[in-house]
Amino acid sequence: MHLSHLHNITDELLDRASRVRLACFDVDGTLTDGGLFLDADGREAKTFHVQDGLGLVLLRRHGIEVALVTARSGQVVEHRARELGIGVHQGVKDKLTKLQALCAERGLGLDQVLFMGDDLADLTSLRNVGLAVAPANVHPWVAPAAHWTTRAAGGRGAAREVCDLVLAAQGHVDKLLQEGAA
């Protein structure tokens, strides 16, 4: 099933991953390393991992809607989401309510949602979705809420690990390996 690069894969985890139809990701600390780079004028910069981006695109190409759900707002995240062709919801103070609204709009249940987050703002979402994932740098108070924790830290390939898990659980890897990502 092409999961040898992943760890702690159980049948329950694969079952949860096979049901995912909507994949939502926190940004800071999950898709980035959590660092905030501000210049003297207050302009923000973030570093994203290119393999994470491809993973998100591959999910979308295989029928899984992808959205960024973040409490912070900024043009950097808007630009990255547009680049990847995925949805973005910024300035979200109650992420679980946003996930419930996204589900209602799509006729999905929370059991069909993957959410990846790393800190207290993500806790209620992690506790209520079908597949809760945290990057290796998850805050210790939040870690117990995750069904799975990646080997990689946020901004260092963690999102790609969970994308690979979902793609494998849903039977897409052989085709990807034959065709490439083009």
C-alpha positions as CSV (number, residue, x, y, z in Angstrom):
1,M,0.0,0.0,0.0
2,H,3.1,2.3,-0.2
3,L,3.1,3.3,3.5
4,S,6.6,2.2,4.4
5,H,7.8,5.8,4.9
6,L,5.1,6.4,7.5
7,H,4.9,5.1,11.0
8,N,2.3,3.8,13.5
9,I,-0.2,2.9,10.8
10,T,-3.1,0.9,12.1
11,D,-6.2,-0.6,10.5
12,E,-8.3,2.0,12.4
13,L,-6.1,4.8,11.1
14,L,-6.4,3.5,7.5
15,D,-10.2,3.2,7.9
16,R,-10.4,6.8,9.1
17,A,-8.3,8.0,6.2
18,S,-10.4,6.1,3.7
19,R,-13.5,8.1,4.7
20,V,-11.9,11.6,4.2
21,R,-13.8,13.8,1.8
22,L,-12.7,17.2,3.2
23,A,-9.2,17.9,4.4
24,C,-8.7,21.0,6.5
25,F,-5.4,22.4,7.7
26,D,-4.4,25.0,10.3
27,V,-1.5,27.1,8.9
28,D,0.9,28.4,11.5
29,G,2.8,25.5,13.1
30,T,1.2,23.0,10.7
31,L,1.9,24.1,7.2
32,T,4.6,26.4,8.4
33,D,7.2,26.0,11.2
34,G,5.2,28.5,13.3
35,G,7.7,31.3,12.8
36,L,6.4,34.7,12.0
37,F,8.7,36.9,10.0
38,L,7.8,40.6,10.1
39,D,9.7,43.3,8.4
40,A,10.1,46.9,9.8
41,D,6.8,47.8,8.1
42,G,4.9,44.9,9.6
43,R,4.8,42.9,6.4
44,E,4.6,39.2,7.1
45,A,6.5,36.4,5.4
46,K,6.1,32.6,5.9
47,T,8.0,29.6,4.7
48,F,5.9,26.7,3.2
49,H,7.3,23.3,2.2
50,V,6.9,22.5,-1.5
51,Q,6.1,18.8,-0.8
52,D,3.3,19.8,1.5
53,G,1.9,21.9,-1.3
54,L,2.0,19.0,-3.8
55,G,0.3,16.8,-1.3
56,L,-2.6,19.2,-0.9
57,V,-2.9,19.5,-4.7
58,L,-2.9,15.7,-5.1
59,L,-5.7,15.4,-2.6
60,R,-7.7,17.9,-4.6
61,R,-7.0,16.1,-7.8
62,H,-8.4,12.9,-6.3
63,G,-11.7,14.3,-5.3
64,I,-10.9,15.5,-1.7
65,E,-11.7,19.1,-1.1
66,V,-8.9,20.9,0.7
67,A,-9.2,24.1,2.8
68,L,-7.0,26.1,5.1
69,V,-8.6,27.2,8.3
70,T,-6.6,29.7,10.3
71,A,-7.2,32.2,13.1
72,R,-4.7,34.6,11.7
73,S,-5.3,36.7,8.5
74,G,-2.8,37.7,5.9
75,Q,-2.0,38.1,2.2
76,V,0.7,35.4,2.4
77,V,-1.8,32.6,3.2
78,E,-4.3,33.9,0.6
79,H,-1.6,33.9,-2.0
80,R,-0.4,30.3,-1.1
81,A,-4.0,29.0,-1.2
82,R,-4.6,30.6,-4.6
83,E,-1.4,29.1,-5.9
84,L,-2.5,25.7,-4.9
85,G,-6.1,26.1,-5.9
86,I,-7.5,25.4,-2.5
87,G,-10.0,27.2,-0.2
88,V,-8.9,29.5,2.6
89,H,-10.8,30.7,5.6
90,Q,-8.8,33.3,7.6
91,G,-9.6,35.1,10.8
92,V,-11.5,32.0,12.1
93,K,-11.9,32.2,15.9
94,D,-14.0,29.1,16.2
95,K,-12.6,26.5,13.9
96,L,-15.0,23.7,14.8
97,T,-18.0,25.9,13.9
98,K,-16.3,26.7,10.5
99,L,-15.8,22.9,9.9
100,Q,-19.4,22.3,10.7
101,A,-20.5,25.0,8.3
102,L,-18.2,23.6,5.6
103,C,-19.7,20.1,6.2
104,A,-23.3,21.4,6.1
105,E,-22.6,23.2,2.7
106,R,-21.3,19.9,1.3
107,G,-23.6,17.4,2.8
108,L,-20.8,15.8,4.8
109,G,-20.4,14.6,8.4
110,L,-17.5,15.5,10.6
111,D,-16.5,11.8,10.4
112,Q,-15.5,12.5,6.8
113,V,-13.2,15.4,7.8
114,L,-9.5,15.4,8.3
115,F,-8.2,18.2,10.4
116,M,-4.5,18.9,11.1
117,G,-3.6,21.3,13.8
118,D,-0.9,21.9,16.5
119,D,-2.1,24.1,19.3
120,L,-5.0,25.0,21.6
121,A,-7.0,26.9,18.9
122,D,-7.2,23.5,17.1
123,L,-8.2,21.4,20.0
124,T,-12.0,21.3,19.7
125,S,-11.7,20.6,15.9
126,L,-9.2,17.7,16.5
127,R,-11.6,16.2,19.1
128,N,-14.6,16.2,16.8
129,V,-13.4,15.1,13.3
130,G,-13.1,11.7,11.8
131,L,-9.3,11.9,11.3
132,A,-7.4,14.2,13.7
133,V,-3.7,14.7,12.8
134,A,-1.0,16.7,14.5
135,P,2.6,17.5,13.3
136,A,5.5,16.3,15.4
137,N,5.8,19.8,16.9
138,V,2.3,19.6,18.4
139,H,1.9,21.3,21.8
140,P,1.9,18.6,24.5
141,W,-1.5,19.6,25.8
142,V,-3.0,19.1,22.3
143,A,-1.2,15.9,21.3
144,P,-3.6,13.4,23.0
145,A,-6.5,14.7,20.8
146,A,-4.8,13.5,17.6
147,H,-5.5,10.1,16.1
148,W,-2.0,10.2,14.5
149,T,1.1,12.4,14.8
150,T,3.5,12.7,11.9
151,R,7.2,12.2,12.1
152,A,7.8,15.6,10.4
153,A,7.3,18.9,12.1
154,G,4.9,21.6,10.7
155,G,6.4,23.3,7.7
156,R,8.8,20.4,7.2
157,G,6.7,17.8,5.4
158,A,4.1,17.0,8.0
159,A,1.1,17.8,5.8
160,R,2.6,15.7,3.0
161,E,2.8,12.7,5.4
162,V,-1.0,12.9,6.1
163,C,-1.7,13.5,2.4
164,D,0.2,10.3,1.5
165,L,-1.7,8.4,4.2
166,V,-5.1,9.5,2.8
167,L,-4.0,8.8,-0.9
168,A,-2.8,5.4,0.0
169,A,-5.8,4.5,2.1
170,Q,-8.0,5.5,-0.8
171,G,-6.1,3.5,-3.3
172,H,-4.5,6.3,-5.4
173,V,-0.8,5.6,-5.0
174,D,-0.2,3.1,-7.8
175,K,-1.7,5.4,-10.4
176,L,0.3,8.3,-9.0
177,L,3.5,6.3,-9.3
178,Q,2.7,5.3,-12.9
179,E,1.7,8.8,-14.1
180,G,3.7,11.1,-11.8
181,A,2.3,14.4,-10.5
182,A,2.1,16.3,-13.8
